[in-house]
Amino acid sequence: MIDSSYYNLSSTDIIKYPIITDKATRLLENNQYSFIVNPSSDKLTIKAAIEYLFNVKVIKINTCHLPKKTKRVGAFLGSKPHYKKAIVTLSEADTINLFADN
């Protein structure tokens, strides 16, 4: 098993932030969570980081590289950066609380 020290990344550098969209909240019903991750990380390091940060058991990970998107603001043309998305399936006994209760 490859650990995150192989890439000189800590667990917090691998997992950037969770995705909270309509589709991602529908996936929560199936105990699947979506995260933006470091594009150079692989499934084993993502699994190790999720299990370390949230103290849960990961069953499956699906990843996809999403391309740059071109955006226009007035006369200026630019692009949003490339990113990698990971959809993590947890065991039925585990959950991650993404929404803080105040």
C-alpha positions in Angstrom: 0.0 0.0 0.0 1.3 3.4 -1.0 1.1 6.0 1.8 0.8 9.8 1.4 4.4 10.3 2.4 5.4 8.9 -1.0 4.0 12.1 -2.6 5.2 14.4 0.2 1.5 15.3 0.9 -0.3 15.2 4.1 -3.9 14.0 4.4 -5.2 17.6 4.5 -3.3 18.4 1.3 -4.9 15.4 -0.5 -8.5 16.2 0.4 -9.2 19.8 -0.4 -12.9 20.3 0.3 -16.3 18.5 0.0 -18.6 19.1 -2.9 -22.1 20.3 -1.9 -24.3 20.4 -5.0 -27.7 18.9 -5.8 -26.2 15.7 -7.2 -23.8 15.3 -4.3 -26.6 15.7 -1.7 -28.6 13.0 -3.5 -25.6 10.7 -3.3 -25.6 11.2 0.5 -28.7 8.9 0.6 -26.5 6.1 -0.7 -23.8 6.9 1.8 -21.6 8.4 -0.9 -19.6 11.6 -0.4 -17.9 13.8 -3.0 -14.7 15.6 -2.5 -12.3 17.7 -4.6 -8.9 16.1 -4.3 -5.3 16.7 -5.4 -5.0 15.8 -9.1 -1.8 13.8 -8.5 -3.2 11.6 -5.8 -4.4 8.0 -6.5 -7.2 6.0 -5.0 -5.1 4.3 -2.3 -3.9 7.7 -0.9 -7.4 9.1 -1.1 -8.7 6.1 0.8 -6.0 6.4 3.5 -6.6 10.2 3.8 -10.4 9.8 4.2 -10.1 7.0 6.7 -7.5 9.0 8.7 -9.3 12.4 8.7 -12.9 11.2 9.4 -12.3 7.8 11.2 -14.6 5.9 8.8 -14.3 2.7 6.7 -14.1 3.3 3.0 -15.6 0.6 0.7 -15.1 2.1 -2.8 -13.7 5.2 -4.5 -14.5 6.5 -7.9 -12.4 9.3 -9.4 -12.5 11.4 -12.5 -10.4 14.2 -13.9 -12.6 17.2 -14.9 -11.2 19.4 -17.7 -10.6 23.2 -17.6 -13.7 25.2 -18.3 -13.6 28.4 -20.3 -15.3 31.4 -18.6 -15.9 34.9 -19.9 -16.2 38.0 -17.8 -17.1 40.9 -20.1 -14.4 41.2 -22.8 -11.9 39.0 -20.8 -11.6 35.3 -21.5 -10.2 33.0 -18.9 -10.3 29.4 -17.6 -11.2 27.7 -14.4 -8.5 25.3 -13.3 -8.4 21.6 -13.8 -9.4 19.5 -10.8 -10.0 15.9 -9.7 -13.2 14.7 -8.1 -13.5 11.6 -5.9 -16.8 9.9 -4.9 -16.2 7.9 -1.8 -18.6 5.1 -0.7 -18.6 4.4 3.0 -19.7 1.3 4.9 -23.3 1.5 6.1 -22.3 2.0 9.8 -20.2 5.1 9.1 -21.2 8.7 8.2 -19.5 12.0 7.7 -21.1 15.2 9.1 -20.6 17.8 6.4 -23.1 20.2 7.8 -22.1 21.7 11.2 -24.9 21.9 13.8 -24.9 25.3 15.5 
